[in-house]
Amino acid sequence: MAILAACGASSEAAPAAGVAASTATKKGPGTWGDLWKDAPIEAGKSERPVVRFVTDLGVVTVELARRKAPATVSNFLTYAKSGFYDGTRLHRVEAGVRIDGGRFDAAGKERPTRGPIRNEADNGLLNVRGTIAMARKAEPHSATAAWYFNLVDQPTLDFHGTSRPEDWGHCVFGKVADTESLAVLEKIAGIPVETDTLTGRPTAPKTPFLVKAVEVVAE
């Protein structure tokens, strides 16, 4: 677990302390119907693709925001359809805060990824409870395959401008589709964890907890 913990913490930028309030107009999850307006949708494609995260504790169904995060959604679907996420472990589980995955295989080895993508965190979607967003390094446009689920509202992870790297935030690109899926995330958040040797925080699962598959239901 020491190797896994050390690798897991390095890919995600820590929330900025004292981030100034954004001057951009933002909308919360209750008005998602108003947010599917931006990028044009390719013929035959859904504006809200659906994927299923299959785990030992149940299935988490997620709607993706293609209009608001087209590059991010396309990137995620490419990984999902290739089987990249199948058999990957969750490397950070923080009850009441977040669940991270999408980087390591069952043995704790980091999987090779495609190149980084543009950070679309300026799309108006917020890091609120029940959403999925991209993990990244300190550089704003460094996200590849790793993702996290928000178990609570985390405004420090939202887009706050482009002046500093930390102001860019993390791109939200989907949300859980139903209360059953949210309940599964809460169950996962309750699995036993131990201290992450790099961060010193109790967020590293004691035994590997895997995402058995990420299935594309509707593209």
C-alpha positions in Angstrom: 0.0 0.0 0.0 2.9 2.3 0.5 3.7 2.4 -3.2 0.0 3.0 -4.0 -0.4 5.7 -1.5 2.6 7.6 -2.6 1.6 7.5 -6.3 -2.1 8.2 -5.6 -1.5 11.5 -3.9 0.8 13.0 -6.4 -1.7 13.3 -9.3 -4.2 15.5 -7.7 -3.7 19.2 -6.8 -4.7 20.1 -3.3 -7.5 22.6 -2.9 -6.3 26.1 -2.7 -6.6 27.8 0.6 -8.6 31.0 0.7 -9.6 30.9 -2.9 -11.5 34.1 -3.8 -15.1 33.9 -4.8 -15.6 33.5 -8.5 -17.1 36.4 -10.4 -18.4 34.0 -13.1 -22.1 33.1 -13.1 -22.5 29.5 -12.0 -25.5 27.2 -11.6 -26.0 24.3 -9.2 -27.0 20.7 -9.8 -30.7 21.5 -9.5 -30.7 23.3 -12.8 -28.8 20.8 -14.9 -31.5 21.0 -17.5 -30.4 24.6 -18.3 -26.8 23.6 -18.8 -26.9 21.3 -21.8 -26.6 24.1 -24.3 -23.0 24.6 -25.3 -21.1 22.2 -27.6 -23.0 20.9 -30.7 -23.8 17.2 -30.5 -22.6 14.9 -33.3 -25.3 13.1 -35.2 -26.3 9.8 -33.5 -24.7 10.8 -30.2 -26.5 11.5 -26.9 -26.1 14.8 -25.1 -26.2 12.8 -21.9 -24.2 9.6 -22.3 -24.8 7.0 -19.6 -22.1 4.8 -18.0 -22.2 2.2 -15.2 -19.5 1.7 -12.7 -19.7 -1.9 -11.6 -18.3 -2.6 -8.1 -18.6 -5.3 -5.4 -21.0 -3.0 -3.4 -23.3 -2.3 -6.3 -23.6 -0.2 -9.5 -23.1 3.5 -9.8 -25.0 4.9 -12.9 -23.7 8.2 -14.2 -24.9 10.8 -16.7 -22.2 12.6 -18.6 -22.4 16.3 -19.6 -21.4 16.2 -23.2 -22.5 19.7 -24.1 -20.7 21.3 -21.1 -17.5 19.1 -21.2 -17.2 17.7 -24.7 -13.5 17.0 -24.7 -13.6 15.5 -21.2 -16.5 13.3 -21.9 -15.0 12.1 -25.2 -11.8 11.3 -23.4 -13.5 9.4 -20.6 -15.7 7.4 -23.0 -12.6 6.4 -25.0 -11.0 5.0 -21.9 -14.2 3.3 -20.8 -14.8 1.6 -24.2 -11.2 0.4 -24.4 -11.6 -1.4 -21.0 -9.0 0.8 -19.4 -11.0 1.3 -16.2 -11.9 -2.4 -15.8 -10.2 -3.9 -12.8 -8.8 -0.5 -11.6 -8.7 0.1 -7.8 -9.8 3.1 -5.8 -6.7 4.7 -4.4 -8.4 7.3 -2.2 -11.5 6.9 -0.2 -12.4 9.8 2.1 -15.7 9.3 3.9 -17.9 12.3 3.5 -15.6 14.0 1.0 -14.6 12.1 -2.1 -13.7 8.8 -3.8 -10.8 8.7 -6.3 -10.0 6.1 -9.0 -9.1 5.5 -12.6 -5.3 5.2 -12.3 -4.1 2.0 -10.8 -4.6 -1.7 -11.6 -5.4 -4.4 -9.0 -1.7 -4.8 -8.2 -1.3 -1.0 -7.5 0.6 -0.4 -10.7 -0.2 2.9 -12.5 -1.7 2.2 -16.0 -0.2 4.1 -18.9 -2.5 6.8 -20.2 -3.2 8.9 -23.3 -2.0 12.5 -23.3 -3.5 15.2 -21.1 -6.6 17.1 -22.1 -7.8 20.7 -21.8 -9.3 21.6 -18.5 -13.0 22.4 -19.1 -13.6 23.4 -15.5 -14.8 26.8 -16.7 -18.0 25.2 -18.0 -20.2 26.3 -15.2 -20.6 22.9 -13.5 -19.8 22.8 -9.8 -18.0 20.2 -7.6 -21.2 19.4 -5.6 -22.3 16.2 -4.0 -23.0 13.5 -6.5 -20.9 14.8 -9.3 -17.8 13.2 -11.0 -14.8 15.3 -11.9 -11.3 14.9 -13.4 -8.3 14.7 -11.1 -5.2 16.5 -12.3 -1.7 17.5 -11.3 -0.7 21.1 -10.4 -0.7 22.1 -14.0 -4.2 23.1 -15.0 -4.4 21.1 -18.2 -2.8 17.9 -17.0 -5.8 15.5 -16.5 -5.6 12.2 -18.2 -7.7 9.2 -16.9 -8.1 9.7 -13.2 -11.4 10.9 -11.8 -13.2 11.4 -8.4 -16.7 11.4 -7.1 -17.8 14.3 -4.8 -19.5 13.2 -1.7 -20.0 16.7 -0.5 -20.0 20.2 -2.0 -16.4 21.3 -2.6 -16.3 24.9 -3.8 -12.5 25.1 -3.5 -12.3 22.7 -6.4 -14.4 24.8 -8.7 -13.2 27.1 -11.5 -12.2 30.5 -10.0 -10.3 32.1 -12.9 -7.1 31.7 -14.9 -4.7 34.0 -13.1 -3.1 31.1 -11.1 -2.9 27.4 -11.8 -4.9 26.6 -8.6 -7.7 28.9 -9.7 -8.5 26.7 -12.7 -10.1 24.0 -10.5 -11.2 20.6 -11.6 -13.6 19.8 -14.4 -17.0 18.4 -13.5 -18.2 16.3 -16.4 -21.1 14.2 -15.0 -23.4 13.3 -12.1 -24.9 10.2 -10.5 -28.2 9.4 -12.2 -30.2 8.3 -9.2 -30.4 8.0 -5.4 -29.5 4.3 -5.5 -26.2 5.1 -7.2 -25.4 7.8 -4.5 -26.2 5.2 -1.8 -23.6 2.8 -3.4 -21.0 5.6 -3.2 -21.8 6.1 0.4 -21.3 2.4 1.0 -17.9 2.5 -0.7 -17.0 5.5 1.4 -17.4 3.3 4.4 -14.8 0.6 3.5 -11.9 0.3 5.9 -8.9 2.6 5.2 -5.5 3.1 6.6 -3.0 6.0 6.7 -1.7 7.1 3.3 2.1 7.1 3.9 2.6 10.2 1.8 -0.1 12.5 3.0 -0.5 11.1 6.5 -4.3 11.0 6.1 -6.5 7.9 6.6 -7.6 7.6 2.9 -5.9 4.5 1.6 -8.1 1.4 1.4 -6.7 -1.4 3.5 -7.4 -4.0 0.9 -7.8 -3.4 -2.9 -11.3 -2.2 -3.8 -11.9 -2.5 -7.5 -14.1 -1.0 -10.1 -14.8 -4.3 -12.0 -16.0 -2.5 -15.1 -17.1 0.8 -16.5 -19.8 0.0 -19.0 -21.0 2.5 -21.6 -24.8 2.1 -21.6 -25.7 5.0 -24.0 -23.2 7.0 -26.0 
